[in-house]
Amino acid sequence: VQLVESGGGLVQTGGSLRLSCAASGRTFSTYVVGWFRQAPGKERDFVAAINWNGGSTYYADSVKDRFTISRDKVRNTVYLQMNTLKPEDTAVYYCAANRGIIIPLDLIGTIDPYDYWGQGTQVTVSS
């Protein structure tokens, strides 16, 4: 599975962006998919994840109530809608997929369970 992120860019504080993660090579409709981000000089941090059927979603506290993760199985794409953006949201955003249907909840926000990663898309929020 190859993952390609798109939708990043430059936006002002309070603005919105929608990131897309498109899969090619095979469907990832049964995979758990997550979004992570990495700011310069910092570790890669969990942002959000969605289970295989879209019935369960998980968010980092820092983005809860501002970001929404969703998936479109027909388009084989996962989205991250980001609203009320802040300068501290500036980072490279990566999508990742785990080929199992389930990741234990205590691991879903960690890097290790994810088997496939995209190249990332830059999000810059100006103050």
C-alpha positions in Angstrom: 0.0 0.0 0.0 1.3 3.4 -0.9 -0.1 6.4 1.0 -0.1 9.9 -0.5 -1.0 13.0 1.6 -2.3 16.2 0.1 -4.1 19.4 1.1 -1.4 21.0 3.2 -0.5 24.7 2.8 -0.2 28.1 4.5 -3.2 29.4 6.4 -3.8 32.1 8.9 -4.6 31.5 12.6 -8.3 30.5 12.9 -8.4 29.1 9.3 -9.1 25.6 8.1 -7.5 23.0 5.9 -8.6 19.5 4.9 -5.9 16.9 4.4 -6.4 13.8 2.3 -4.6 10.5 2.5 -5.1 8.5 -0.6 -4.1 4.8 -0.8 -3.0 3.0 -3.9 -1.8 -0.4 -4.5 -4.6 -2.0 -2.7 -7.6 -1.0 -0.7 -7.0 -0.1 2.9 -10.7 -0.3 3.8 -10.0 -2.8 6.6 -7.0 -0.9 8.0 -6.8 1.4 11.0 -5.5 4.8 9.7 -3.9 7.5 11.7 -2.6 11.0 11.3 0.6 12.1 13.0 2.6 15.3 12.8 6.1 16.4 13.3 7.3 19.9 14.0 11.0 20.9 13.4 13.2 19.5 16.1 10.4 17.6 17.8 9.2 14.0 17.8 6.4 12.7 15.6 3.2 13.0 17.6 -0.2 11.4 17.3 -3.1 13.5 16.0 -6.0 11.3 15.2 -7.0 7.8 14.1 -10.0 6.0 12.7 -10.9 2.4 12.8 -11.6 0.2 9.8 -15.3 1.0 9.4 -15.2 4.6 10.6 -17.2 3.8 13.6 -14.6 4.8 16.1 -12.3 7.8 16.1 -9.5 8.9 18.4 -7.9 12.3 18.9 -5.0 13.9 20.8 -6.2 16.3 23.4 -4.6 19.2 21.6 -6.8 18.8 18.6 -10.0 17.4 20.1 -13.1 19.5 19.0 -11.0 21.2 16.3 -10.0 18.3 14.0 -12.2 15.6 12.5 -11.0 12.4 10.9 -13.2 10.5 8.4 -12.9 8.0 5.7 -14.4 7.4 2.3 -14.1 3.7 1.4 -15.3 4.3 -2.2 -12.5 6.8 -2.8 -10.0 4.7 -0.7 -9.2 8.0 1.1 -9.0 9.2 4.7 -9.5 12.9 5.5 -8.4 15.2 8.3 -10.6 18.3 8.6 -8.7 20.9 10.6 -10.5 23.9 11.9 -9.6 26.8 14.1 -5.9 26.3 13.3 -3.3 27.6 15.6 0.4 28.4 15.0 1.3 25.4 17.2 -0.4 23.2 14.6 2.4 24.0 12.2 4.1 20.7 11.3 4.5 18.1 8.6 1.5 15.8 8.7 1.8 12.2 8.0 -0.8 9.5 7.5 -0.2 6.0 8.4 -2.0 2.7 8.1 -2.1 -0.5 10.1 -3.1 -3.6 8.1 -4.8 -5.1 11.1 -8.4 -4.3 11.8 -7.7 -3.4 15.4 -4.9 -1.7 17.3 -5.1 -1.9 21.1 -6.3 1.5 22.4 -3.2 2.0 24.5 -1.1 1.7 21.3 -3.2 3.5 18.8 -1.4 6.8 19.4 2.1 5.3 19.1 4.1 4.9 15.9 5.1 1.2 16.1 1.7 -0.4 15.1 1.6 1.4 11.8 2.9 -0.5 8.8 2.7 2.1 6.1 3.5 5.8 6.0 3.1 8.5 3.6 5.7 11.2 2.7 4.0 13.9 4.6 2.4 17.3 3.7 3.4 20.6 5.3 0.9 22.7 7.2 2.0 26.2 8.2 -0.2 28.4 10.4 0.8 32.0 10.5 0.0 34.2 13.5 
